[in-house]
Amino acid sequence: MPKKLSTREIRRKTKQIQHAIDGTRRRIVNLKFIRTAQFPYRSPSTPKGIDPLPIESKTGSSFRTDWARRTPAQTIRMLFSEFPMRPIIHFFAKPAMIGLHTLSDIPEYQPVIFVANHHSHIDTPLVLTSLPVRWRRKLVVGAAADYFFSSRLKGAFSALFIGAIPIERKKIARKSSDDIASLIDKGWSFMVFPEGGRSPDGWGQPFRGGAAYLSLRCKVPIVPIHLSGTGSILRKGRNLPKRAKTTVNFGKPIWPTDGESSRSLAKRIETSVSELADETSSNWWDAKKRLYQEETPTLHGPQASNWRRAWHLTQRVNEQQSSRGRWPII
């Protein structure tokens, strides 16, 4: 037999149930108020007949990176580049440096635009750890806005640890070039991969003219860089890296001339990177002879089917490996 409740206990239970019902009603009222509340509890609505303002995106090319160029962020980035970035890069890439002395010809406090070919995600940290501290201290890296700044977390990581700034690569955006030019005028150096993305098949892609335009606009030199071997570590389509030998070859600074066009300067930049690639694969003397004879191999590879391009690339790699250690033929 269930225990019979007294009148006092029934009243106490009734009050508890009523209190719970009143609390639920209050929560429902509060939620309804929050849902229907207007200004100043939420942004004002747009009057009828007026087009609403576009919602400003906080990702992509609109991602703010000015905080990453302040002293605390710069300190974190410099420490991160020394450890763990440098030991990891030396473990996987084992880089050999060529032509680093050419940077000593550049006047102190002179901003520079570093331009390199692009085959792998490891290219950026490889160049960053190869540059002297003098250049790494005030350096920003052009990164694809649709990839590195697709989310706020990814953008914050890229801006903090590699000094990345968003660049539109699928459309022409004046804002990106204006922001970069402003940073160069303030003494910041700039690093960019003018191919616009990683090589899909191991051959180089045509250089775009953004770096040449900035060089002419800001009157700063361009330092060409050729990276070899990085495609074997983490090429496009591979998720796990593997160890391979790499070479970072620095070329002589290229200064823009008065009256020069962006197209002409971009051609000089691409030719210089091609010459560095030829020098890396053979030797300085033979590369100079081919340059004088206008026979420097291009970075693009043959205009042929995919299997022939792959075959030519394999043949080129084998020739590079067999030619190492030989004396130049004079």
N, C-alpha and C positions, 0 to 999 in steps of 0.2 A: 504494500500500500504506500503510495507517495505521501510524503509528509505534507500536512496541511499548513499553509502559510497563515501567519497572523495578519491582522489588519495593518499593523505597523510595518511589517515586512513588505506587504503588498504596496503600501504607499511609497516605501523607499525604492522598490523596484520600478514603480511607475514614474517616479521622479528621475531615475537614472535613464529610463527609456526616453522620456520627454527631453532631458538634457542632450542626449545623443542626437535626437531628431532636430532640436534647435541648432546644434553645432553643424549638422549637415546642411541645414537651410542657410546658415550664415556663409558657409564655404561656397555653396552654389551661388549665392548673391554676389560674393566677392569675385568669383570667377566670371560671372556675367558682367560685372562692372569692369573688370580688367579687359574682357573681350570687346566690350562696346565703348570703353573710355576713349575720349578724344583729347585734343590738345588741352593742357600741356603734358598729360600723361603719355602721350605718344605724338609722333610727328604730325603736323597739321595736314589735313586732307586737301587735295587739289580741287578748287571750285569747278563746278560743271561748266563745260564750254572751253576749258583751258587745257592744253596738252601738258601732262605731267613731265617733270624734269627726268632725264634718264638717270637710272641708278648707277652711281660710280662704282666700278669694280675695284676690289682691293687685291686682285691677283693679276697675273699677266704683266703687260707693260705698265699698268698703273700701280704696281707694287712699289712701296716706298723703301728706299735703301739708304737714305741719308744717315740713319742711326748706325749703320754698319761702318761708316767712315769716321766715327768719333773715337776718341782715345781708348776707352775701355774695349770696344769691339776690335780695334786695331791690335791692341795688346793680346787679346785672345787669339786672333788670327795668326799673329807672328809666333806665338807659343805653339799653336796647333800645327803650323807648317814645319816647325822643328821636331816636334814629337806629338802625335805619332806619324804625321804625313811623310816626313823624310825617310825614316827607317822602312816604312811600308813600300815606298816607291823604290828605294834602293834594293829591297828584297826581290820585288817582282821585275823591275826594269833594268837594274844594273847599268845605269846610263854612263855613256862616254861623252865627254864634253869637247867640242871643237869650236874654236873661234871666239871663246868667251872674252878674250883680250880686246876684241873690237869695241866692247862697251866702254872701255877706258878712254876712247877717243871722243866720247860725248861729254860736253861741258856739265859740270855739277849743277844740280837743280834744274836740268833741262828735261821737261816731260818727253816721253817717247811712246810711240805706238808699236807694240810688238805684234808681228803677224806670223802665223805658222800654219802649216798644213794640218789636217784633222782626220785621224783614222780611228781614234779610240777615246773612251771616257777618261783614260789615264793621261791623256795629253795635257790637260790643264794642270793637275798636280805635278806632273813631270816638269813642265816649264816653270811653275812657281818655285819648286824646290831647286831648280837649276840657276835661277837668277840670284845675283848678289843681294844682300840685305838692303843695299841702297835703293834698289828698284822695287823690292817687295814691300817696303814700308808704305809707299803711296802708289798702289797699283789697283786698278779695277779691271774686272774681266767681263767682256761681253758674253752674255749667255742668252739662249733662246727663251723668250718670254713664255711661249706656249709649252715648254718642257720643264725648265728649271723653276718657273714661277707659276705653275699650274695650280698650286695650293699655297696657303699662307705658311704652313709648316715647312714645305719644301723650299719656298722662297726665302724664308728666314735662315734656314740651314745654308743655302747657297750663298746668300749675302754675307753671313757671318764668317764662314770658314774659308771661302775662296774669294771673297770680295766681288761677287757677281752683281751685275746690273742688267735689267731686262732689255732685250733688243728684239724688235719685231722682225721675223725673217720671212713671214708669209705675205707681208704688205709693206709698202713704203710709209714710214711714220716719221714725221719731222721732229716729234717730241723726243725720240730716242737720240737722234743726232744732236739736237740742241742740248740735251742733258749731258751727253758725253763731251761735247765741245766746251761746255761750261766747266766741267771737271778738269779738262786738260788745261784750260786757261788758269785754273787755280793751282796748277802744279802737279796734278795726278797723271800718272802714266796709264796707258790703256793697252790691254791685250785682247786680241780678237782672232777668230778663225774665219777668214774671208770666204771659205767654201760654203759657209752657212749650215753645215752639218757634217756628221761623220761619213766617211766614204762607204758606199754600200758594197763595193766589190774589191777594195784594196787599191784602186787607182784614184788619182786625185780628181777633183771636180773644178770647174772654172771658178776663178776668184771673182768675188763681187767688188764693187767700187767704193764701199763704205769707208774703208781705211784710207784710201787715196783721197777721198773727199775731206775727211777730217784732217789729214795731213796738210792739205792745201789751205783749208779754212783756218787752222790754228798755227800754221807755219812751224810744224814740229817734224822731226825725222822719223822714219820708219825703220825698225830693225827686223829684217827677215830671219825666220827660223825654220829649219827643216827637221822634222822628227821622223826617224825611221825605226821600225821594229815594234811600234806600239800596237799595230794591228794584230800582231801575234799574241799580245797579252789579253786584250779585251776588245775585240773588233765588234762591229755592229751585229747584233743578233746573238751574241754570247753573253751568258749571265755570270759565269765563273771565270776569274782570271787565271792565267798560267804564266810561269816565269819565261822571260825572253830577254835577250840583249837589245838595248836601244842606243841610239845616238842622237844627241842634241847638237845641231850645227848652227852656230850664230853667224850671220853674214854682216857685211859692213853696213853702217847706217845709210839710208837713202834719204837725201834731202830733196824736198820739192823745189823746182825752179820757177822763176817768175814767168807767168803766162802759160804754164803747163796745164793741160787738161786732166781731169780725173781719170779718163780712159787711158791716156798715155802713162800716167803714174802707176795705175793699176797694172798695166802691162809690164812696166819695169819691175814691179814688186813680184809678180808671178814668175818672170824670167829669173830674178835673183833666187827665189826659192827653188826653181828648177835647177839652177846651177849648183846650189848647195846639195840638192839630192844627187846630182851627177858626181859631185866631189866626194860625197859620202860613199857612194857605190863603187867609185874607182880611186882616184887620187886627185890632188889639187892641180897638178900639171896637165893631165889629160882633160880634166874638166875645163881648164882655161883655154886649151887648144880648141876644144869643141865650141866653146863660147865665141871665140874669135872667128871661127869658121861658120858661125850661126847654125851649128849642128847639135846644140844642147837638147837632149831628150825632154819631151814635155812630161808633165805629171799626169796627163789625162789618159794615156794608153791608146791603143789602136781603136779606130772606129770600126768595130767588128761585132760579131755575135758574142754572147756571154761566154760561151765555152772557149772561144779564141782569146778573149780578153783574160780569162783565167789561166789559159795555157801560157800566154805571153808574160803574165805576172809571175808565174812559177819559174819560167825560164830566166826572167830578170833577176829573181831572188837567187837562183843558182849561180848566175854569172857574178853577182855581187859577192857571194860567199867564196867563189873560186878565185876572185881577183884580189882578195884581201891578203896583205902581206907581200904583194909583188912590188918590185921597183918600177917606177914609171918609165915608159919607153920614150927616149928623147930622140 
